[in-house]
Amino acid sequence: MAHTGALILAAGKGTRMRSERPKVLHTLLGEPMLWHVYRALEGLVPDSAVWTVVGHGAQQMRAAFPGRTPGFVVQERQLGTGHALQTAWPALDSAGVGTLLVVNGDTPLVPRAALAALLDEFQARRPALAFLTVDLPDPSAFGRVVRDAHGAVAAIVEAKDYDPAVHGPLGGEINSGIYALDMAAVGPLLPRLGNANASGEFYITDLVALAVQAGLPVLGARGGADPQLLGVNSPAELARAEELLRASIVDGLLDAGVMVHQPGTAVVGPRAVLEPGCEISGPCEIHGATRIAAGASVGSHCWIRDAEIGPGALVRPFCHIEGASVGPDCQIGPFARLRPQAVTEQGARVGNFVEMKKARLGPGAKASHLTYLGDAQVGAGANIGAGTITCNYDGRSKHETVIGEGAFIGSNTALVAPVRIGDRALVGAGSVITRDVGDDMLALERSRQRELPRRK
C-alpha cells in the first residue's frame, strides 16, 4: 500500500560556510541543522519513512546520526537536487512511497505547520507536484516562480538562468525548495531532467516545467513572507537563523510561566525542558536534554548541558554543569563545576571552586570550597573541608573513595583511593590518608613540626 515518505537533501558541501564540515552539521543552539529538520518531520512522517541524501562528509554524517543511517542514500557526485532525487528514487519506489515530501537539510527553522499545510493541500487537490513559495522584497539568488496570465504556475527558473525577455518581469515570489510529489506521476519525468543551464546541474525545479508541458496539474502554494522557510548558506545566515530560534524559544518560555531575567541574553536549546515556575538569569546557556524543575533558580553566566536541576535548587552564577544531577533544595556555586555523573542529593551544598566528577554528595552533605571529588561517594551530612582532593587515578586506573555519613574531612586533605572513611570519622587537616578509617575514629597523618634556626 502506498504511503507518505520524506526525502531530505543533505549532500552538499556548503562552500559559502568556508568549512570542511558538511553544511547541515553546523549547529543552532547546540543541535545540527539536520537535527532540526528531522524534528520538523516528527508526527508527519514515521522515522522509518524518512530518507536522507548524503554526499560530502558522509562519514561525519553517519557518526552524527547513527540511528538514521539505514535511511541514508549516498550521492557520490553532487550534480544537483534533481540528481539527488534520481539517486534516491529506487529506494523510495521499492519502499512503496506514494506521496513524497522533499525538504532541504539546510532549512533548520522550517515549521512543522507549514509542512503539514502543504501535505494537506496536496492530499485535497491531488496535483502531480506541489511546492511552497515565499514572497521576498529582495529575491536575490533564489529561483523565481513564473506564473501565466491566469496565475497558474508555469515554471521555476533559477536566478542565473532568468531572462526577463523570455520569462517576464522579475517578481518577488521564489521557490522555497519544499515539495510534495506524486511518485507515480513524477517518476516518468525524472529521466527527462537535463543540465543545460548556467551551473551544469540537474534541478528538481525543472520538474515543474516538465509537468506543465505534460499537462499535469502543478500547485504553487504560497507560504507568505516567512523567513523560516529559507535555507542557510553562510555563517551570517546561520547566526541570524540561530537568533530567530533563540528568541522564539525564550518567548515561549515566558509565555509558559518561566521567569527569564535579561531574556535577550538567555540561550535555551530546543531539547531543554524548563518547567513553569523556575527562574533563570541571562546571560546563560542551557543546552541538550537539560530539565529545570519548578522552583529552581539558575543565576547568570551559567553553562548547563544534559543536566537535571531539581525543585528548589539554587545554582549561583558562573557554574558549569554537564551530565550531572542537582537534587531538590541543593545549593551550587558560585564558580562550581559538576561534570558527568556528578550527583548532589537533597539539600547538599557545593561551593565555589569545587569540582565533582562521577561523584555523589549525600543529603545535607557539604563541600564548600576549593575541593575535587572524583569517583567518590559522600554520605549524608558529611563535611568536606577546603582543599580536599580525592586522589582517584593511579596512572592506570580510577579508584573510588567512600566517605561515611557525618564524617568530617579537614582542610587540605588528600584521600588516596581506594579508601573508605567511616561514619562520623574525623580526618585532621593536612593529612594524606592511604588506609581505611573506621567509624567514629580520628585519623591524622602528618609529619612532626620542627623548628630550626633560620639562616642569616
GISULJO-V826056 format. One record per pair of residues at least 12 apart in sequence whose ideal C-beta (glycine too) atoms are under 8 Angstrom apart, sorted by the first residue. I is the first residue (numbers start at 1). J is the second residue. If there is no record, write none. Layout:
{{I J} {I J}}
This chain:
{{1 96} {2 96} {2 97} {2 98} {2 99} {2 183} {3 49} {3 96} {3 97} {3 98} {3 99} {4 44} {4 45} {4 49} {4 97} {4 98} {4 99} {4 100} {4 101} {4 119} {5 45} {5 49} {5 50} {5 51} {5 92} {5 95} {5 97} {5 99} {5 100} {5 101} {6 41} {6 44} {6 45} {6 49} {6 50} {6 51} {6 100} {6 101} {6 102} {6 103} {7 50} {7 51} {7 52} {7 53} {7 85} {7 88} {7 92} {7 100} {7 101} {7 102} {7 103} {8 34} {8 37} {8 38} {8 41} {8 50} {8 51} {8 52} {8 53} {8 103} {8 104} {8 105} {9 53} {9 81} {9 84} {9 85} {9 102} {9 103} {9 104} {9 105} {9 177} {10 22} {10 24} {10 34} {10 52} {10 53} {10 54} {10 61} {10 104} {10 105} {10 106} {11 53} {11 54} {11 55} {11 56} {11 75} {11 78} {11 84} {12 55} {12 56} {12 78} {12 106} {13 56} {13 57} {13 78} {14 26} {14 106} {14 233} {16 233} {16 234} {17 233} {17 234} {17 235} {17 238} {18 235} {20 57} {21 57} {21 60} {22 54} {22 56} {22 57} {22 60} {22 61} {23 105} {23 106} {23 232} {23 233} {24 37} {24 61} {24 105} {24 106} {25 57} {25 60} {25 61} {25 64} {26 232} {26 238} {28 108} {28 238} {28 241} {28 242} {28 245} {29 242} {29 245} {29 246} {29 249} {29 267} {29 268} {29 269} {29 270} {29 287} {30 269} {30 287} {30 288} {30 305} {31 269} {31 270} {31 271} {32 64} {33 105} {33 106} {33 107} {33 108} {33 232} {33 238} {34 52} {34 61} {34 64} {34 65} {34 105} {34 108} {35 65} {36 108} {36 109} {36 110} {36 245} {36 270} {37 103} {37 104} {37 105} {37 107} {37 108} {37 110} {38 50} {38 65} {38 68} {39 270} {40 103} {40 110} {40 111} {40 112} {40 115} {41 101} {41 103} {41 112} {41 115} {42 112} {43 112} {44 101} {44 112} {44 115} {44 116} {44 119} {45 101} {47 68} {47 71} {48 71} {49 95} {49 97} {50 68} {50 71} {51 71} {51 72} {51 73} {51 88} {51 91} {51 92} {52 65} {52 68} {52 71} {52 72} {52 73} {52 105} {53 72} {53 73} {53 74} {53 75} {53 84} {53 87} {53 88} {54 72} {54 73} {54 74} {54 75} {55 74} {55 75} {55 76} {55 77} {55 78} {55 84} {56 78} {58 72} {58 74} {73 87} {73 88} {73 91} {74 87} {75 87} {79 195} {79 201} {79 202} {80 195} {80 199} {80 201} {80 202} {80 203} {81 177} {81 201} {81 202} {81 203} {81 204} {81 205} {82 190} {82 193} {82 201} {82 202} {82 203} {82 204} {82 205} {82 206} {82 207} {83 193} {83 201} {83 202} {84 204} {85 102} {85 190} {85 204} {86 190} {86 193} {86 202} {89 187} {89 190} {92 183} {93 183} {93 187} {97 183} {98 182} {98 183} {98 184} {99 119} {99 122} {99 123} {99 180} {99 181} {99 182} {99 183} {100 179} {100 180} {100 181} {100 183} {100 186} {101 115} {101 118} {101 119} {101 178} {101 179} {101 180} {102 177} {102 178} {102 179} {102 180} {102 181} {102 204} {103 115} {103 177} {103 178} {104 177} {104 178} {104 231} {106 231} {106 232} {106 233} {107 176} {107 177} {107 178} {107 228} {107 229} {107 230} {107 231} {107 232} {108 232} {108 241} {108 245} {109 227} {109 228} {109 229} {109 241} {109 244} {109 245} {110 178} {110 228} {110 229} {111 226} {111 228} {111 229} {114 132} {114 178} {114 223} {114 226} {114 228} {114 229} {115 178} {117 221} {118 130} {118 131} {118 132} {118 178} {118 180} {118 221} {119 180} {121 219} {121 221} {122 180} {122 219} {125 217} {125 219} {126 182} {126 217} {127 182} {127 216} {127 217} {127 218} {127 219} {128 181} {128 182} {128 185} {128 186} {128 211} {128 216} {128 217} {128 218} {129 179} {129 180} {129 181} {129 182} {129 185} {129 186} {129 207} {129 208} {129 211} {129 216} {129 218} {129 219} {130 179} {130 180} {130 181} {130 218} {130 219} {130 220} {130 221} {131 156} {131 175} {131 176} {131 177} {131 178} {131 179} {131 180} {131 208} {131 219} {131 220} {131 221} {132 176} {132 178} {132 179} {132 221} {132 222} {132 223} {132 229} {133 145} {133 173} {133 174} {133 175} {133 176} {133 220} {133 221} {133 222} {133 223} {134 173} {134 174} {134 175} {134 176} {134 223} {134 224} {134 225} {134 226} {134 227} {134 229} {134 230} {135 172} {135 173} {135 174} {135 222} {135 224} {135 225} {136 172} {136 174} {136 225} {137 172} {138 172} {139 159} {139 170} {139 171} {139 172} {139 173} {139 174} {140 159} {141 159} {141 160} {142 159} {142 174} {142 175} {142 230} {143 156} {143 157} {143 158} {143 159} {143 174} {143 175} {143 203} {143 205} {144 156} {144 157} {144 159} {144 162} {144 167} {144 170} {144 171} {144 173} {144 174} {144 175} {145 171} {145 173} {145 174} {145 175} {145 220} {146 167} {146 168} {147 173} {147 220} {152 218} {153 208} {153 212} {153 218} {153 219} {153 220} {154 208} {154 209} {154 212} {155 167} {155 205} {155 208} {155 209} {155 212} {156 175} {156 205} {156 206} {156 208} {156 209} {157 205} {158 197} {158 198} {158 199} {158 203} {158 205} {160 197} {160 198} {160 199} {161 197} {161 198} {173 220} {173 222} {175 205} {176 223} {176 229} {176 230} {177 204} {177 231} {178 229} {179 204} {181 207} {185 211} {185 216} {186 207} {186 211} {189 207} {189 210} {189 211} {189 214} {190 207} {192 210} {193 206} {193 207} {193 210} {194 206} {227 244} {228 244} {245 270} {246 267} {246 268} {247 264} {249 268} {249 269} {249 270} {250 263} {250 266} {250 268} {251 263} {253 268} {253 274} {256 276} {257 276} {257 277} {258 274} {258 275} {258 276} {258 277} {258 278} {258 279} {258 280} {259 277} {259 278} {259 279} {259 280} {260 279} {260 280} {260 281} {260 282} {261 279} {261 280} {261 281} {261 282} {261 300} {262 281} {262 282} {262 283} {262 300} {263 282} {264 282} {265 282} {265 283} {265 284} {266 280} {266 281} {266 282} {266 283} {266 284} {266 286} {267 282} {267 283} {267 284} {267 285} {267 286} {267 287} {268 280} {268 286} {269 286} {269 287} {269 288} {269 290} {271 287} {271 288} {271 289} {271 290} {272 286} {272 287} {272 288} {272 289} {272 290} {272 291} {272 292} {273 289} {273 290} {273 291} {273 292} {274 286} {274 291} {274 292} {275 291} {275 292} {275 293} {275 294} {276 294} {277 294} {277 295} {278 292} {278 293} {278 294} {278 295} {278 296} {278 297} {278 298} {278 309} {279 296} {279 297} {279 298} {280 292} {280 297} {280 298} {281 298} {281 299} {281 300} {281 317} {282 300} {283 300} {283 301} {284 298} {284 299} {284 300} {284 301} {284 302} {284 303} {284 304} {285 302} {285 303} {285 304} {286 298} {286 302} {286 304} {286 305} {287 303} {287 304} {287 305} {287 306} {288 305} {288 306} {288 307} {289 306} {290 304} {290 305} {290 306} {290 307} {290 308} {290 309} {291 307} {291 308} {291 309} {292 309} {293 308} {293 309} {293 310} {293 311} {293 312} {293 313} {293 328} {294 311} {295 311} {295 312} {296 309} {296 310} {296 311} {296 312} {296 313} {296 314} {296 315} {297 313} {297 314} {297 315} {298 315} {299 314} {299 315} {299 316} {299 317} {299 318} {299 319} {299 333} {299 334} {300 317} {300 318} {301 317} {301 318} {302 315} {302 317} {302 318} {302 319} {302 320} {302 321} {302 333} {303 319} {303 320} {303 321} {303 322} {304 319} {304 320} {304 321} {304 322} {305 321} {305 322} {305 323} {306 322} {306 323} {307 321} {307 322} {307 323} {307 324} {307 325} {307 326} {307 338} {308 324} {308 325} {308 326} {309 321} {309 326} {310 325} {310 326} {310 327} {310 328} {310 329} {310 330} {311 328} {311 329} {312 328} {312 329} {313 326} {313 327} {313 328} {313 329} {313 330} {313 331} {313 332} {314 330} {314 331} {314 332} {315 332} {315 333} {316 331} {316 332} {316 333} {316 334} {316 336} {317 333} {317 334} {318 333} {318 334} {318 335} {319 332} {319 333} {319 334} {319 335} {319 336} {319 337} {319 338} {320 336} {320 337} {320 338} {321 336} {321 337} {321 338} {322 338} {322 339} {322 340} {323 339} {323 340} {323 341} {323 342} {324 338} {324 339} {324 340} {324 341} {324 342} {324 343} {324 344} {324 356} {325 342} {325 343} {325 344} {326 338} {326 344} {327 343} {327 344} {327 345} {327 346} {327 347} {327 348} {327 363} {328 346} {328 347} {329 346} {329 347} {330 344} {330 345} {330 346} {330 347} {330 348} {330 349} {330 350} {331 348} {331 349} {331 350} {332 344} {332 349} {332 350} {333 350} {333 351} {333 352} {334 352} {335 352} {335 353} {336 350} {336 351} {336 352} {336 353} {336 354} {336 355} {337 354} {337 355} {337 356} {338 350} {338 355} {338 356} {339 355} {339 356} {339 357} {339 358} {340 357} {340 358} {341 357} {341 358} {341 359} {342 356} {342 357} {342 358} {342 359} {342 360} {342 373} {343 359} {343 360} {343 361} {344 356} {344 360} {344 361} {345 360} {345 361} {345 362} {345 363} {345 365} {345 380} {346 363} {346 364} {347 363} {347 364} {348 361} {348 362} {348 363} {348 364} {348 365} {348 366} {349 365} {349 366} {349 367} {349 368} {350 367} {351 366} {351 367} {351 368} {351 369} {352 368} {352 369} {352 370} {353 369} {353 370} {353 371} {354 367} {354 368} {354 369} {354 370} {354 371} {354 372} {354 373} {355 371} {355 372} {355 373} {355 374} {356 372} {356 373} {356 374} {356 376} {357 373} {357 374} {357 375} {358 374} {358 375} {358 376} {358 398} {359 373} {359 374} {359 375} {359 376} {359 377} {359 378} {359 390} {360 376} {360 377} {360 378} {361 373} {361 378} {362 377} {362 378} {362 379} {362 380} {362 381} {362 382} {362 405} {363 380} {363 381} {364 380} {364 381} {365 378} {365 379} {365 380} {365 381} {365 382} {365 383} {365 384} {366 382} {366 383} {366 384} {367 384} {367 388} {368 384} {368 386} {369 386} {370 386} {370 387} {371 384} {371 385} {371 386} {371 387} {371 388} {371 389} {372 388} {372 389} {372 390} {373 388} {373 390} {373 401} {374 390} {374 392} {374 393} {374 398} {375 390} {375 392} {375 398} {375 399} {375 400} {375 401} {375 417} {376 390} {376 392} {376 400} {376 401} {376 402} {376 403} {376 417} {377 400} {377 401} {377 402} {377 403} {378 403} {379 403} {379 404} {379 405} {379 406} {379 407} {379 423} {380 405} {380 406} {381 405} {381 406} {382 403} {382 404} {382 405} {382 406} {382 407} {382 408} {382 409} {383 407} {383 408} {383 409} {384 403} {384 409} {385 408} {385 409} {385 410} {385 411} {385 412} {385 413} {385 429} {386 411} {386 412} {387 411} {387 412} {387 413} {388 409} {388 411} {388 412} {388 413} {388 414} {388 415} {389 413} {389 414} {389 415} {390 415} {390 417} {391 414} {391 415} {391 416} {391 417} {392 417} {398 417} {399 417} {399 418} {400 417} {400 418} {401 415} {401 417} {401 418} {401 419} {401 420} {401 421} {402 419} {402 420} {402 421} {403 415} {403 420} {403 421} {404 420} {404 421} {404 422} {404 423} {404 424} {404 425} {404 439} {405 423} {405 424} {406 423} {406 424} {407 421} {407 422} {407 423} {407 424} {407 425} {407 426} {407 427} {408 425} {408 426} {408 427} {409 421} {409 427} {410 426} {410 427} {410 428} {410 429} {410 430} {410 431} {411 429} {411 430} {412 429} {412 430} {413 427} {413 428} {413 429} {413 430} {413 431} {413 432} {413 433} {414 431} {414 432} {414 433} {415 427} {415 433} {416 432} {416 433} {416 434} {419 433} {419 434} {419 435} {419 436} {419 437} {420 436} {420 437} {421 433} {421 436} {421 437} {421 443} {422 436} {422 437} {422 438} {422 439} {422 440} {422 441} {423 439} {423 440} {424 439} {424 440} {425 437} {425 438} {425 439} {425 440} {425 441} {425 442} {425 443} {426 441} {426 442} {426 443} {427 442} {427 443} {427 444} {428 442} {428 443} {428 444} {428 445} {428 446} {430 446} {431 443} {431 444} {431 445} {431 446} {432 445} {432 446} {433 445}}
